[in-house]
């Protein structure tokens, strides 16, 4: 009888290396990560006890029978326990709660392993798995196959679970688990039926472990390369797991209210260097806390403590920020603000968490240096509403169910309703009517503003196609363009195709832009010139809000300037004389003026007297649905 444990030696080297690296890099505190670590430890113990058991088995009478039994029983127990850990690992991967304890599956699923371990423990009395004769020679027992059956049970059932819940598991993870199952099964088949004295089990399992490690279990995959902290997606993983176990964790967040200023003044590279230095400080000062780099210099940390722990976190960082942080070009002082939440806010998803933290960060940054904001239920509910608005927006865009309301615009010279501004709305079954101030900025942030703008443009073109504009007395319909639409090089071509599709006269379209749309002035000018040649008009919107730069916009092919209601109201409510000079300037420039926010007859008469061409406001009408608008205009202009 000659035992060959060369494969075990290879397995010990490879797995030990993985365990050391895994421990050094520190993985996310997730159940499946901890179980993977236990799986590696168990696998290396299988290899070690297999080697030791093989050595003592061939030593003959130089080793006591008791020692041979103890070593080999230990080997079989560890060998039996390993597939049970794998089963628990797969349960954690497919997000199935492990209820009976944190690491072991429920008792029913553990029965096969418990039975085989009992067989191993009673082997000295039964000889079930092996026996040692009076000459100290090792012999396999008739029940040795129970080890094989138990292993196959856990491998097969785990594979079935992955297949059953494949929608929950990424493709790369599924196939890595399949490879582990196949390689481990192959090793057991070889050692059980073909090479009983060549130890192939450990190396075959090691191959599977290496595949899983390289595919998705490397701790560095969850780390932000810039800071060395965990990535934001790690928060999603932790929250998803906490939901399974009904757990809430205290959270602290740190941001710097002068971060954007630092980035603007010193540049992105310097801002990144400063963030890296902050990250190093936090890693050294708070090594036990799980820290996540979000973005814009913001850090989230989970705590296993109380309010005093969070207070220590804040005080320590505040003291450190009294001294500068270094970068290659010099030093910079940071102005920290803090947010925190305790277990009283129940977060149901990562989306809720992120939205809530964003609101809290914004409030803290608005208040400035040293501010501490506790996330309240009110903020949390505001975040939840925001998520619902995002979903309503996505649904409205996918179903083409955006609503276009029209606010009439009065012509002070011809004394009729001559135009209207198209304003978009969303109607949601749960939230009711959602207004632009709640979803336009969200659409701009997530990029869906392009689809939204196109849908509104199409609906207005359809309106013009379906109604006789001349008979109604309408000269044009105004449509707002977002800054992202304006700098889209294909904008003019796309709009031209839509105009041709609905077979309308372009003169009935007037596109509103804001000064913020002119970031890439060459692109917007090219789009405007191309559409102007076709007959489309353009207006500058929101003049008077503090954004307009006449140097940028006066050279554009604009027909109309819309004076923001804030400037109009300041004239009537506060007696500001600025409106006189604004009106005079634009009239001399041969622009037509639309005065927004007209709410009384006094305002309407005075603005007309001052030379304004158009008036828009609640005095005439609020934004109204298409059918009501048509009736309103026909009645007013008859």
C-alpha positions as CSV (number, residue, x, y, z in Angstrom):
1,X,0.0,0.0,0.0
2,X,1.6,3.3,-1.2
3,X,0.0,6.6,-0.4
4,X,0.5,9.6,-2.7
5,X,-0.3,13.0,-1.2
6,X,1.6,15.2,-3.7
7,X,-1.7,16.8,-4.7
8,X,-2.5,17.6,-1.1
9,X,0.8,19.5,-0.8
10,X,0.0,21.6,-3.9
11,X,-3.5,22.3,-2.4
12,X,-2.0,23.4,0.9
13,X,0.3,25.8,-0.8
14,X,-2.3,27.4,-3.0
15,X,-5.1,27.6,-0.5
16,X,-2.9,28.9,2.3
17,X,-1.7,31.7,0.0
18,X,-5.4,32.6,-0.7
19,X,-6.3,32.6,3.0
20,X,-3.4,34.9,3.8
21,X,-4.2,37.3,1.0
22,X,-7.9,37.2,1.9
23,X,-7.2,38.0,5.5
24,X,-4.7,40.8,4.7
25,X,-7.0,42.6,2.2
26,X,-10.1,42.3,4.4
27,X,-13.3,41.5,2.5
28,X,-16.7,43.1,2.9
29,X,-18.4,41.8,6.1
30,X,-20.9,39.7,4.2
31,X,-22.0,36.2,5.2
32,X,-21.0,34.7,1.9
33,X,-17.5,36.2,2.2
34,X,-17.0,34.8,5.6
35,X,-18.3,31.4,4.5
36,X,-15.9,31.5,1.6
37,X,-13.1,32.1,4.1
38,X,-14.4,29.2,6.2
39,X,-14.6,27.0,3.0
40,X,-10.9,27.8,2.3
41,X,-9.9,27.0,5.9
42,X,-11.9,23.8,5.9
43,X,-10.3,22.8,2.5
44,X,-6.8,23.4,3.7
45,X,-7.6,21.4,6.9
46,X,-8.8,18.6,4.7
47,X,-5.4,18.6,2.9
48,X,-3.4,18.9,6.1
49,X,-5.2,16.1,7.9
50,X,-5.1,14.0,4.8
51,X,-1.3,14.3,4.6
52,X,-0.9,13.6,8.3
53,X,-3.4,10.7,8.2
54,X,-1.6,9.2,5.2
55,X,1.8,9.5,6.9
56,X,0.7,7.8,10.2
57,X,-1.1,5.2,8.2
58,X,2.1,4.0,6.6
59,X,4.2,4.2,9.7
60,X,3.0,0.8,10.9
61,X,3.8,-0.1,14.4
62,X,5.9,3.1,15.0
63,X,2.6,4.9,15.5
64,X,-0.1,3.9,18.0
65,X,-3.4,2.6,16.8
66,X,-5.2,5.3,18.8
67,X,-3.3,8.1,17.0
68,X,-4.1,6.6,13.6
69,X,-7.8,6.6,14.5
70,X,-7.7,10.1,15.9
71,X,-6.0,11.6,12.9
72,X,-8.1,9.8,10.3
73,X,-11.4,10.5,12.1
74,X,-10.5,14.2,12.2
75,X,-9.8,14.0,8.5
76,X,-13.2,12.5,7.8
77,X,-15.0,14.9,10.0
78,X,-13.4,17.9,8.3
79,X,-14.0,16.2,4.9
80,X,-17.7,15.8,5.8
81,X,-18.0,19.4,7.1
82,X,-16.5,21.0,4.0
83,X,-19.5,20.4,1.6
84,X,-21.9,21.5,4.4
85,X,-20.0,24.8,4.5
86,X,-20.3,25.0,0.7
87,X,-24.0,24.4,0.9
88,X,-24.3,27.3,3.4
89,X,-22.1,29.4,1.1
90,X,-24.4,28.8,-1.9
91,X,-27.4,29.7,0.3
92,X,-25.8,33.0,1.1
93,X,-24.9,33.6,-2.5
94,X,-28.6,33.2,-3.6
95,X,-29.6,35.5,-0.8
96,X,-31.5,32.8,1.1
97,X,-31.4,33.5,4.9
98,X,-29.5,31.0,7.0
99,X,-31.9,31.1,9.9
100,X,-30.6,28.6,12.4
101,X,-27.2,30.2,12.9
102,X,-25.1,32.7,11.0
103,X,-23.0,30.1,9.3
104,X,-24.8,26.8,9.3
105,X,-27.8,25.9,7.2
106,X,-31.1,24.8,8.8
107,X,-31.1,21.6,10.7
108,X,-32.9,19.5,8.1
109,X,-30.4,20.3,5.4
110,X,-27.6,19.5,7.9
111,X,-28.9,15.9,8.6
112,X,-26.8,14.1,6.0
113,X,-23.6,15.7,7.3
114,X,-24.5,15.0,10.9
115,X,-25.2,11.3,10.1
116,X,-21.8,10.9,8.3
117,X,-20.0,12.7,11.1
118,X,-21.6,10.3,13.6
119,X,-20.4,7.4,11.4
120,X,-16.9,8.8,11.5
121,X,-16.9,9.2,15.3
122,X,-18.1,5.7,15.9
123,X,-15.7,4.1,13.3
124,X,-13.3,2.8,16.0
125,X,-16.2,0.6,17.3
126,X,-17.8,-0.2,13.9
127,X,-15.1,0.0,11.4
128,X,-17.6,1.7,9.1
129,X,-15.2,4.1,7.3
130,X,-11.9,2.4,8.1
131,X,-10.2,0.0,10.5
132,X,-6.7,-0.5,11.8
133,X,-5.6,-4.1,12.4
134,X,-3.3,-5.4,15.1
135,X,-0.3,-4.9,12.8
136,X,-1.3,-1.2,12.7
137,X,-2.2,-1.4,9.0
138,X,-5.0,0.9,7.7
139,X,-8.0,-0.6,5.8
140,X,-10.9,1.2,4.1
141,X,-14.3,0.2,5.5
142,X,-17.5,-0.7,3.7
143,X,-19.3,2.5,4.7
144,X,-16.6,4.7,3.2
145,X,-18.9,5.4,0.3
146,X,-21.2,7.4,2.7
147,X,-18.6,10.2,2.5
148,X,-19.0,10.2,-1.2
149,X,-22.8,10.2,-1.0
150,X,-22.9,13.0,1.5
151,X,-20.5,15.1,-0.6
152,X,-22.6,14.5,-3.8
153,X,-25.7,15.4,-1.9
154,X,-24.5,18.8,-1.0
155,X,-22.8,19.5,-4.3
156,X,-25.9,18.4,-6.3
157,X,-28.5,20.2,-4.1
158,X,-26.3,23.4,-4.2
159,X,-26.1,23.2,-7.9
160,X,-29.9,22.8,-8.1
161,X,-30.4,25.8,-5.8
162,X,-28.2,28.0,-8.1
163,X,-30.1,26.9,-11.1
164,X,-33.4,27.5,-9.4
165,X,-32.5,31.0,-8.2
166,X,-30.3,31.9,-11.2
167,X,-32.1,35.2,-11.6
168,X,-30.5,36.3,-8.3
169,X,-27.0,35.2,-9.3
170,X,-24.7,36.8,-11.8
171,X,-23.6,34.6,-14.7
172,X,-19.9,34.7,-13.7
173,X,-20.8,33.6,-10.2
174,X,-23.1,30.8,-11.4
175,X,-20.5,29.3,-13.7
176,X,-17.8,29.6,-11.1
177,X,-19.9,27.6,-8.7
178,X,-20.7,25.0,-11.3
179,X,-16.9,24.6,-12.0
180,X,-16.3,24.1,-8.2
181,X,-19.0,21.5,-8.1
182,X,-17.7,19.6,-11.2
183,X,-14.0,19.7,-10.1
184,X,-14.8,18.7,-6.5
185,X,-17.1,15.9,-7.7
186,X,-14.4,14.7,-10.2
187,X,-11.8,14.5,-7.4
188,X,-14.1,12.5,-5.2
189,X,-15.0,10.1,-8.0
190,X,-11.3,9.5,-8.8
191,X,-10.3,8.9,-5.2
192,X,-13.3,6.8,-4.4
193,X,-13.4,4.5,-7.4
194,X,-10.1,4.7,-9.3
195,X,-7.1,5.9,-7.2
196,X,-8.0,5.2,-3.5
197,X,-4.4,5.9,-2.4
198,X,-3.8,9.0,-4.5
199,X,-5.3,12.0,-2.7
200,X,-7.1,14.0,-5.5
201,X,-9.9,15.5,-3.4
202,X,-8.1,18.5,-2.1
203,X,-6.5,19.6,-5.3
204,X,-9.7,19.3,-7.3
205,X,-11.5,21.5,-4.7
206,X,-8.6,23.9,-4.8
207,X,-9.1,24.4,-8.5
208,X,-12.7,25.3,-7.9
209,X,-11.8,27.7,-5.1
210,X,-9.2,29.4,-7.3
211,X,-11.8,29.9,-10.1
212,X,-14.3,31.4,-7.6
213,X,-11.6,33.7,-6.1
214,X,-10.4,35.0,-9.5
215,X,-14.0,35.4,-10.9
216,X,-15.6,37.3,-8.0
217,X,-14.3,36.5,-4.5
218,X,-11.1,38.7,-4.7
219,X,-11.6,41.3,-1.9
220,X,-10.1,44.0,-4.2
221,X,-13.1,43.8,-6.5
222,X,-15.1,45.6,-3.8
223,X,-12.5,48.3,-3.3
224,X,-12.2,51.8,-4.7
225,X,-8.8,52.0,-6.4
226,X,-8.4,55.7,-5.7
227,X,-8.9,55.5,-1.9
228,X,-8.5,51.9,-1.0
229,X,-11.9,52.0,0.8
230,X,-14.8,49.9,-0.2
231,X,-16.8,51.0,-3.3
232,X,-20.3,52.4,-3.1
233,X,-21.7,49.1,-4.5
234,X,-20.5,47.4,-1.3
235,X,-23.2,49.4,0.6
236,X,-25.8,47.9,-1.6
237,X,-24.5,44.4,-0.8
238,X,-24.6,45.0,3.0
239,X,-28.0,46.6,3.0
240,X,-29.4,43.7,0.8
241,X,-28.1,41.2,3.4
242,X,-29.2,43.2,6.4
243,X,-32.8,43.1,4.9
244,X,-32.6,39.3,5.0
245,X,-31.9,39.3,8.7
246,X,-33.9,42.3,9.7
247,X,-30.9,44.3,10.7
248,X,-30.2,48.0,10.8
249,X,-26.8,49.5,11.4
250,X,-25.7,53.0,12.7
251,X,-24.2,55.0,9.9
252,X,-22.0,58.1,9.8
253,X,-21.0,60.1,6.8
254,X,-18.4,62.8,6.2
255,X,-18.3,65.3,3.4
256,X,-16.4,68.6,2.9
257,X,-18.4,71.7,2.0
258,X,-15.4,73.2,0.2
259,X,-14.6,70.1,-1.9
260,X,-16.1,71.5,-5.1
261,X,-14.2,74.7,-4.5
262,X,-10.9,72.7,-4.1
263,X,-11.6,70.8,-7.3
264,X,-12.4,74.0,-9.2
265,X,-9.4,75.9,-8.0
266,X,-6.7,73.2,-7.9
267,X,-8.1,70.7,-10.4
268,X,-9.4,67.1,-10.4
269,X,-6.0,65.6,-9.9
270,X,-5.3,67.6,-6.8
271,X,-8.8,66.9,-5.4
272,X,-8.2,63.2,-5.9
273,X,-4.8,63.4,-4.1
274,X,-6.4,65.2,-1.1
275,X,-9.1,62.5,-1.0
276,X,-6.5,59.8,-1.0
277,X,-4.8,61.4,1.9
278,X,-8.1,61.7,3.8
279,X,-8.7,58.0,3.1
280,X,-5.3,57.0,4.5
281,X,-6.0,59.0,7.6
282,X,-9.5,57.4,8.1
283,X,-8.1,53.9,7.4
284,X,-5.4,54.3,10.1
285,X,-7.6,56.1,12.6
286,X,-10.7,53.9,12.3
287,X,-9.4,50.5,11.2
288,X,-12.3,48.6,12.7
289,X,-15.1,50.4,10.9
290,X,-16.2,49.5,7.4
291,X,-15.7,52.6,5.3
292,X,-17.1,53.3,1.8
293,X,-16.0,56.0,-0.7
294,X,-19.1,57.4,-2.3
295,X,-18.2,60.3,-4.6
296,X,-17.2,64.0,-4.4
297,X,-15.0,63.4,-1.4
298,X,-17.8,61.8,0.6
299,X,-17.3,58.8,2.9
300,X,-19.9,56.5,4.6
301,X,-18.9,54.4,7.6
302,X,-20.9,51.7,9.4
303,X,-20.6,51.4,13.1
304,X,-21.3,48.7,15.7
305,X,-21.7,51.2,18.5
306,X,-23.9,54.0,19.9
307,X,-24.2,57.7,19.7
308,X,-21.0,58.1,21.7
309,X,-19.1,56.2,19.0
310,X,-20.4,58.5,16.3
311,X,-19.6,61.5,18.4
312,X,-16.0,60.3,18.8
313,X,-15.8,59.8,15.0
314,X,-17.0,63.4,14.5
315,X,-14.7,65.0,17.1
316,X,-11.6,63.1,16.0
317,X,-12.1,64.2,12.3
318,X,-12.9,67.8,13.3
319,X,-9.6,68.0,15.3
320,X,-7.7,66.6,12.4
321,X,-9.2,69.1,10.0
322,X,-7.8,71.9,12.0
323,X,-4.5,71.0,10.3
324,X,-4.0,71.0,6.6
325,X,-3.9,68.0,4.3
326,X,-0.9,67.8,2.0
327,X,-0.7,67.5,-1.8
328,X,2.1,67.9,-4.2
329,X,1.5,71.6,-4.7
330,X,1.1,72.5,-1.1
331,X,-1.4,72.3,1.7
332,X,-5.2,72.6,1.8
333,X,-7.6,72.9,4.7
334,X,-10.8,70.9,4.6
335,X,-14.1,72.0,6.0
336,X,-15.9,68.8,7.2
337,X,-19.7,68.3,7.7
338,X,-21.2,65.2,9.2
339,X,-24.4,63.2,8.8
340,X,-25.5,60.1,10.8
341,X,-28.4,57.8,11.4
342,X,-29.2,55.3,14.1
343,X,-31.3,52.2,14.0
344,X,-34.5,54.1,14.2
345,X,-34.7,54.7,10.4
346,X,-35.6,51.5,8.7
347,X,-34.1,51.4,5.2
348,X,-35.6,48.8,2.8
349,X,-33.2,49.1,-0.1
350,X,-29.9,50.6,-1.2
351,X,-31.9,53.1,-3.4
352,X,-33.6,54.4,-0.2
353,X,-30.3,54.5,1.6
354,X,-28.5,56.4,-1.1
355,X,-31.3,58.9,-1.7
356,X,-31.6,59.5,2.1
357,X,-27.9,60.0,2.5
358,X,-27.8,62.4,-0.5
359,X,-30.5,64.6,1.0
360,X,-28.7,64.6,4.4
361,X,-25.4,65.5,2.8
362,X,-27.0,68.3,0.8
363,X,-28.5,69.8,4.0
364,X,-25.2,69.5,5.8
365,X,-23.2,71.1,3.0
366,X,-25.8,74.0,2.7
367,X,-25.3,74.8,6.4
368,X,-21.5,74.6,6.2
369,X,-18.4,73.7,8.2
370,X,-18.9,71.6,11.3
371,X,-22.6,71.0,10.7
372,X,-24.0,67.7,12.0
373,X,-27.2,66.4,10.4
374,X,-29.1,63.5,11.7
375,X,-31.2,61.7,9.1
376,X,-34.8,62.1,10.1
377,X,-37.9,60.2,9.1
378,X,-39.0,63.3,7.2
379,X,-35.8,63.2,5.0
380,X,-36.2,59.5,4.6
381,X,-39.8,59.9,3.3
382,X,-38.6,62.7,1.0
383,X,-36.1,60.2,-0.4
384,X,-38.7,57.5,-0.8
385,X,-40.9,60.0,-2.7
386,X,-37.9,60.8,-4.9
387,X,-37.5,57.2,-5.8
388,X,-41.2,56.9,-6.6
389,X,-40.9,59.9,-8.8
390,X,-37.9,58.4,-10.6
391,X,-40.0,55.2,-11.2
392,X,-43.0,57.3,-12.4
393,X,-40.7,59.2,-14.8
394,X,-39.3,56.0,-16.2
395,X,-42.7,54.5,-16.6
396,X,-44.1,57.6,-18.3
397,X,-41.2,57.7,-20.7
398,X,-41.5,54.0,-21.6
399,X,-45.3,54.2,-22.0
400,X,-45.2,57.5,-23.8
401,X,-47.7,58.8,-21.2
402,X,-46.2,62.2,-20.4
403,X,-48.9,64.9,-20.2
404,X,-48.5,68.2,-21.9
405,X,-50.3,71.2,-20.4
406,X,-50.5,74.6,-22.1
407,X,-50.2,78.0,-20.4
408,X,-51.7,80.7,-22.7
409,X,-49.7,83.8,-23.7
410,X,-51.4,87.0,-24.3
411,X,-50.5,89.4,-27.2
412,X,-50.8,93.0,-25.8
413,X,-50.8,94.5,-29.2
414,X,-53.4,92.3,-31.0
415,X,-55.4,91.8,-27.8
416,X,-55.7,88.0,-28.2
417,X,-54.2,84.7,-27.0
418,X,-51.4,84.4,-29.5
419,X,-49.3,81.6,-28.0
420,X,-48.8,79.1,-25.2
421,X,-45.9,77.5,-23.4
422,X,-46.0,73.7,-23.4
423,X,-45.3,72.4,-19.8
424,X,-44.9,68.7,-19.1
425,X,-46.6,66.8,-16.2
426,X,-46.6,63.2,-15.0
427,X,-49.7,61.6,-13.6
428,X,-49.0,58.6,-11.2
429,X,-51.6,56.4,-9.7
430,X,-50.0,56.7,-6.2
431,X,-48.5,60.1,-6.2
432,X,-51.1,61.9,-8.3
433,X,-49.9,64.9,-10.5
434,X,-46.1,65.4,-10.5
435,X,-44.9,68.8,-11.5
436,X,-41.6,69.6,-13.5
437,X,-39.7,71.0,-10.5
438,X,-39.8,67.5,-9.0
439,X,-38.7,65.5,-12.0
440,X,-36.9,67.7,-14.6
441,X,-33.7,67.9,-12.6
442,X,-33.8,64.1,-12.0
443,X,-34.2,63.5,-15.8
444,X,-31.2,65.8,-16.3
445,X,-29.1,63.9,-13.8
446,X,-29.9,60.4,-15.1
447,X,-29.8,61.4,-18.8
448,X,-33.5,60.6,-19.6
449,X,-34.0,64.3,-20.3
450,X,-33.2,63.6,-23.9
451,X,-36.1,61.1,-24.2
452,X,-38.4,63.4,-22.3
453,X,-37.6,66.4,-24.5
454,X,-38.2,64.4,-27.6
455,X,-41.5,63.1,-26.4
456,X,-42.7,66.6,-25.5
457,X,-41.6,67.9,-28.9
458,X,-43.5,65.2,-30.6
459,X,-46.7,65.8,-28.6
460,X,-46.5,69.5,-29.5
461,X,-46.0,68.7,-33.1
462,X,-49.0,66.4,-33.0
463,X,-51.1,69.2,-31.4
464,X,-50.1,71.6,-34.2
465,X,-50.9,68.9,-36.8
466,X,-54.4,68.2,-35.3
467,X,-55.5,71.9,-34.9
468,X,-55.8,74.8,-37.3
469,X,-53.5,77.3,-35.7
470,X,-54.6,80.2,-37.8
471,X,-58.3,79.7,-37.0
472,X,-57.4,79.5,-33.3
473,X,-55.4,82.7,-33.6
474,X,-52.2,81.1,-32.4
475,X,-48.9,82.2,-33.8
476,X,-46.6,79.6,-32.1
477,X,-46.2,77.2,-29.2
478,X,-43.2,77.5,-26.9
479,X,-41.2,74.4,-26.0
480,X,-38.5,74.3,-23.3
481,X,-35.1,72.8,-24.3
482,X,-32.8,71.4,-21.6
483,X,-29.1,72.3,-21.7
484,X,-28.3,68.6,-22.5
485,X,-30.6,68.8,-25.6
486,X,-29.0,72.1,-26.7
487,X,-25.5,70.7,-26.9
488,X,-26.6,67.5,-28.7
489,X,-25.1,67.8,-32.2
490,X,-27.9,65.8,-33.8
491,X,-30.6,67.9,-32.3
492,X,-31.4,70.0,-35.4
493,X,-31.5,67.0,-37.7
494,X,-33.7,65.0,-35.2
495,X,-36.2,67.8,-34.9
496,X,-36.3,68.4,-38.6
497,X,-37.3,64.7,-39.1
498,X,-40.0,65.0,-36.5
499,X,-41.4,68.2,-38.1
500,X,-41.5,66.4,-41.5
501,X,-43.1,63.3,-39.9
502,X,-46.0,65.4,-38.6
503,X,-46.1,67.6,-41.7
504,X,-46.3,70.9,-39.8
505,X,-45.1,74.4,-40.6
506,X,-42.0,75.1,-38.5
507,X,-43.0,78.7,-37.9
508,X,-45.5,77.4,-35.2
509,X,-42.6,76.2,-33.1
510,X,-40.6,78.4,-30.7
511,X,-37.9,76.8,-28.7
512,X,-36.9,78.2,-25.3
513,X,-33.3,78.0,-24.2
514,X,-31.6,79.3,-21.0
515,X,-28.2,80.9,-20.7
516,X,-27.0,77.7,-19.0
517,X,-27.7,75.9,-22.3
518,X,-24.9,77.9,-24.0
519,X,-22.0,76.0,-22.4
520,X,-20.9,74.8,-25.8
521,X,-21.8,78.0,-27.7
522,X,-20.6,76.7,-31.0
523,X,-22.9,73.6,-31.0
524,X,-26.0,75.5,-29.8
525,X,-25.4,78.2,-32.4
526,X,-25.1,75.6,-35.2
527,X,-28.3,73.9,-34.0
528,X,-30.2,77.2,-33.8
529,X,-29.0,78.5,-37.2
530,X,-30.0,75.2,-38.9
531,X,-33.5,75.2,-37.3
532,X,-33.9,78.9,-37.9
533,X,-33.4,78.5,-41.6
534,X,-36.3,76.1,-41.5
535,X,-38.5,78.7,-39.8
536,X,-38.3,77.6,-36.1
537,X,-38.2,80.5,-33.7
538,X,-36.1,80.8,-30.5
539,X,-36.6,82.5,-27.1
540,X,-34.3,83.1,-24.2
541,X,-36.0,81.9,-21.1
542,X,-35.7,83.0,-17.4
543,X,-33.9,86.3,-18.0
544,X,-33.4,87.9,-14.6
545,X,-32.7,84.8,-12.6
546,X,-29.0,85.6,-12.4
547,X,-27.8,83.2,-15.0
548,X,-28.1,85.2,-18.2
549,X,-25.0,86.4,-19.9
550,X,-25.7,88.8,-22.7
551,X,-22.3,88.5,-24.2
552,X,-23.0,84.8,-24.9
553,X,-26.6,85.0,-26.0
554,X,-27.0,88.2,-27.9
555,X,-25.2,86.7,-30.9
556,X,-27.7,83.9,-31.2
557,X,-30.7,83.9,-33.5
558,X,-33.2,84.8,-30.8
559,X,-36.6,86.3,-31.5
560,X,-38.0,86.6,-28.0
561,X,-36.7,87.3,-24.5
562,X,-38.8,85.9,-21.6
563,X,-38.4,88.1,-18.4
564,X,-38.5,85.9,-15.3
565,X,-41.3,86.5,-12.8
566,X,-38.8,87.3,-10.1
567,X,-37.8,90.5,-11.9
568,X,-41.4,91.4,-12.7
569,X,-42.5,90.9,-9.1
570,X,-39.6,92.9,-7.7
571,X,-40.8,95.8,-9.8
572,X,-44.4,95.6,-8.5
573,X,-43.8,94.5,-4.9
574,X,-40.6,96.3,-4.1
575,X,-40.5,99.2,-6.6
576,X,-37.3,98.1,-8.3
577,X,-36.5,100.3,-11.3
578,X,-34.4,97.6,-13.0
579,X,-37.3,96.3,-15.1
580,X,-37.4,99.7,-17.0
581,X,-33.8,99.5,-18.2
582,X,-34.2,95.8,-19.1
583,X,-37.3,96.4,-21.2
584,X,-35.6,99.5,-22.8
585,X,-32.5,97.5,-23.7
586,X,-34.3,94.6,-25.3
587,X,-36.8,96.8,-27.2
588,X,-33.8,98.7,-28.7
589,X,-32.3,95.4,-29.7
590,X,-35.5,94.6,-31.6
591,X,-36.5,91.7,-29.4
592,X,-40.0,90.9,-28.4
593,X,-40.6,90.5,-24.7
594,X,-42.7,87.9,-22.8
595,X,-43.4,89.0,-19.2
596,X,-43.9,86.0,-16.9
597,X,-45.7,85.9,-13.6
598,X,-48.6,88.3,-14.5
599,X,-51.2,87.8,-11.8
600,X,-53.4,91.0,-11.7
601,X,-55.0,93.4,-14.1
602,X,-52.9,96.2,-12.7
603,X,-49.7,94.2,-13.7
604,X,-51.1,93.4,-17.1
605,X,-52.0,97.0,-17.9
606,X,-48.8,98.4,-16.6
607,X,-46.5,96.0,-18.5
608,X,-48.4,96.6,-21.8
609,X,-48.0,100.4,-21.2
610,X,-44.2,99.8,-20.8
611,X,-44.1,98.3,-24.2
612,X,-44.1,94.5,-23.5
613,X,-45.3,92.4,-26.4
614,X,-46.6,89.3,-24.6
615,X,-47.8,88.5,-21.1
616,X,-48.0,85.1,-19.3
617,X,-49.3,84.3,-15.9
618,X,-52.2,83.2,-13.7
619,X,-54.1,86.4,-14.4
620,X,-54.9,84.9,-17.8
621,X,-54.7,81.2,-17.0
622,X,-52.8,78.5,-15.2
623,X,-51.3,75.7,-17.4
624,X,-54.3,73.6,-18.6
625,X,-54.8,70.3,-20.4
626,X,-54.9,70.3,-24.2
627,X,-58.7,70.1,-24.6
628,X,-59.3,72.8,-22.1
629,X,-56.6,75.0,-23.7
630,X,-58.3,74.7,-27.1
631,X,-61.6,75.6,-25.7
632,X,-60.1,78.5,-23.7
633,X,-58.4,80.0,-26.7
634,X,-61.3,79.6,-29.1
635,X,-63.6,81.3,-26.5
636,X,-61.1,84.1,-25.8
637,X,-60.3,84.9,-29.4
638,X,-63.7,84.7,-30.9
